[in-house]
């Protein structure tokens, strides 16, 4: 598998279906990804899974305990100012910038490319859903994947999130509107997935 000038380890010549979800924060991407994983057997990937693991290690290095570091990287402390961080910043301030460095400066082969390869090393036939596509559209296209935007009318999300601006420029294959009816959202995601996998 090749992205730009970097060649990855051998993967199956046949690439299983890959669906990338994009959209603003809070529009339902996690709900959609969970449905594809739980109901249809997709492997669930997030481009910044490795980055979050590295961030948690960094927070531990600065003095956070194991549970605190996990909550700073993955959970309820992401938006809480921390005395461990310069200027009492929130962990999200660091996570956003670290994610941009990995995804934009190093390149998406270091984020999503590595995550997909990790999944396919374990099971080369597994379909993959990427929970949040921001800088990684080219990686998904390189393996023949499709990109789906989820929109939620009237939803603005947190202010000042750089990744929201980045994802807005992605050219997608389809758009689903989440009107707040989660069963309808799951149904429409399921129909889309069946079309992508050839099951419908």
N, C-alpha and C positions, 0 to 999 in steps of 0.2 A: 504494500500500500504506500503510495507516495503523495505527500502534500508539499507543494513548493519544491524545495531541494532536499527534503528529508525523507528517507525511505524507512519504513517500519518493517518489523519482522513479518514472516510469512503468515498470511491469513488465507482462508478458503477463497478460491476463485469466485465462487458464488457468494454474494453478500446477502444475508437475510434482510428483510425489510427494516428500514430505520425511519422513524417518524420524529421530527424535531418540532417541538412546541415553542412558539414565541408569543410575545404580548407583554403588556405592562405588568408590573407587580400587582398581585391580588386579583387577577382576572379569572383564575381557575385552572392554571397550568398544572399545579400539583394534584388537583382533583382528577384532571384528565389523565395524568401520568399514572396515578395510583389505580385508576380503573383499567387502563391498558395492562398494567402489571398484574393486578389481582384477578381480573376477569379473562384476559386473553393471553397471559403468560409472557408478555414482553419483559425483557430485562430493563430495569429503570436506571438511567444514567443522568448525572448532572455534570456539566462541564467543569465545575469547580469543586468536585468531590475531593480530588487530591489537594487542591489549594486550601480547602477548609481543614483537612487533616494537618497540613503544614502550618496553617494559622493557629490551630489549637496547640500545636507544639510550641509555637512562638509565644503564645499567651502563657503557657506553662513555664517557659523559659523566663518570662518577666515576673513570675511569682504566683500565677493563678494555680489553684488546686485543679485536680483532674475534672471534677464535675463543673467547676466554674469555667474552666477553659473550654469544655465542650459546649456549655450554654452560651459562651461568648461567640463561638464559631458557628454553632448550629441552632441555638435556641433562643430563649427569652431574654438573654442579656445582650443580644446583638445591637439593640437600640438604646442601651443604658450606658450613660457615661461611666468611664472606668478610671480610677486613680492610677491604674497600672500603665495607662497609655498616655503618650505626650499630650499636654494641654487638656487632659481629662476627656479625650475624644471617646466616641462610641466605637465598639468593635466593628460596626458596619462601615465606618469611615475607612478603617484599615482594609477590611474585606473587599470593599468596592475598588480601592486602588490596587490592591494586590491582585485581584481578579483581572483588572484591566492590564496590569503588567504581564501576567501569564498569558492572557488571551490575545492581547494586541501587540505587545513587545516581543515576547518569546514566540508567540504564534499559537493558533488553535490546535496544532498537532501536539502541543504540550498539555492541553486540557482535554478537549473532547476526543481528539485522535488517540491519545493514550488511554482514555476511559473505554472507548469502543474496542480497542485492541485487547485491553484487559478482559473485557467480557467475552470476546470471541476466542481468546486463548482457552478460556474455560469451556465454552460451548460454541463452536463455529456456526451452529445452525440457529442461534437464538435471535429473534427479532428484538429490536432495541427502541425504546422511547427516550428521547432526550428532553428532560424536563424544561429547560430554559435556554433557548438559543439566542445568543447575543452577538458574539464575534465569530461563530463557528459554522456559518452557513456553507462555506466552501468545503468543509470536511464532510458534511452531510451529503452534499452534491457529489463528492468524490466517490462515495460508496453507493450511489444511486438512490439516496434517501429523498424523502419529501418533507416539506416544511409547512406546518399548519399554524395560522395565527388565531389566537382566541381573543375576542374583544368583549368588553363588558360595558354597555352604554351607561354613560354618566359617571363611570369610575375613573378617578384621577390617580389614585395611589399616592405614596409618599412623595413629597416635593424634593427636587434636587437630586434625583437618582440618575446618574450618568448612563447606566445600562438601559434605562427606558428610552433615552434618545437614540442609543445605538441600535436597539432592536427595531425601532420604527422604520429604519431604512432597508430592512430585509425584504427581498422579493419572495413572496410565499406562493404555494401551490393552491391553497384554499384558506378560507376564513370561516370560523364558527363563532356565532354570537351567543354569549352566555347571558341570558336574561334573568338569572337568579334561580332558575329551575334546574337543580343539579341532576335530576333524573333525565331531563331532556338533554342536558350537556353530555352526560354519559352515553345516552343513546346515539347522539350525533357523532361523538367520538368513535363509538363502536362501528357505526356505518362507515365512517371514513377509513378506519383501520381495516375493515373487511375488504374495502375497495383496494387499498394499498397492498394487502397480502394476497389478493386474488380470491378471497373467500366470499365475495359478494358481488 
